[in-house]
Amino acid sequence: MKSLFRLAPLALVLLAACSKIDNIFGSSSGSSCSGATAYAIGSSVSGTLGTHDCKGPNGFSGQLYSLTTAAQTNIKVTVATTAFSPTVDVWTSTNKLVGETSVDGTLKAFLPAGSYQIFVYSLVGQGGAYTLTSPTTSLGGGCLTSNGSLTDSDMGYTLKGAFFSGQLNTTDCGALNAKMHWYRVRLTGTDTLNTTVTVDKPAGLYLVNATGSIVATKELSAPGTWTNRYISTADGSYTLRIESRAAGAVSNLPLNYTVTLQ
């Protein structure tokens, strides 16, 4: 898949106190808590879980890293270790979970400009040395099979407040007449999601709920804009899918689009 975003430089923020960090993390796990470590996407850092840990929002103790994105940014974070089974979360400064470890042990997320915390911990209280890396990479749904079956582990999260653009090409996932990109949006309770998608070629647009049912759809036979307001009925990940429409992929591609989520 082609890169969907122009990566912007990342400004770093170092937060000093463990008792309160961006209003996310509460009391520390002890006097050894040393606070969040400033982190830059694309770098590699080493740490030891169980040493200088801090209490996380879910009650677990772990290590946390802070970063600030100046513009819409995609991240891919991997924790490599033989000492424990790592879990990685990304939280906003308003205590909202916007990314979590996928089935392959790697966290992927699409983040609007803002301040975030990367939290590394173990669900079963293990500890030990690890290395955290985050190579810059294009993100999006990948193909499980040649006919375009979706792969959950290749999908990143985005969130309300995001604005981003993308381009569908012949190398993207899908059949000849339906190349596609897709994004997961985490909604809780009765969240309202206002979606606006603008395309420059005919396209099919879908919003799929956490159980796999299509809850909103629009077929655009010409360039145009789709605006949809959806109120979720349960916590979960909702998938926004954008597909090309043509007798053959080449005749309708590249297809450019923009997305606004509020």
Secondary structure as UniProt FT lines:
FT   STRAND          10..11
FT   TURN            22..24
FT   TURN            31..32
FT   STRAND          37..38
FT   TURN            41..42
FT   STRAND          44..49
FT   STRAND          54..55
FT   TURN            57..58
FT   STRAND          61..69
FT   STRAND          73..80
FT   STRAND          86..92
FT   TURN            93..94
FT   STRAND          97..101
FT   TURN            103..104
FT   STRAND          106..111
FT   STRAND          114..122
FT   TURN            123..124
FT   STRAND          128..133
FT   STRAND          142..143
FT   TURN            146..147
FT   STRAND          150..151
FT   HELIX           152..154
FT   STRAND          157..158
FT   TURN            160..161
FT   STRAND          163..168
FT   TURN            170..171
FT   STRAND          173..175
FT   TURN            176..177
FT   STRAND          178..187
FT   TURN            189..190
FT   STRAND          192..199
FT   STRAND          203..208
FT   TURN            210..211
FT   STRAND          214..220
FT   STRAND          224..231
FT   STRAND          236..244
FT   HELIX           250..252
FT   STRAND          255..261
//
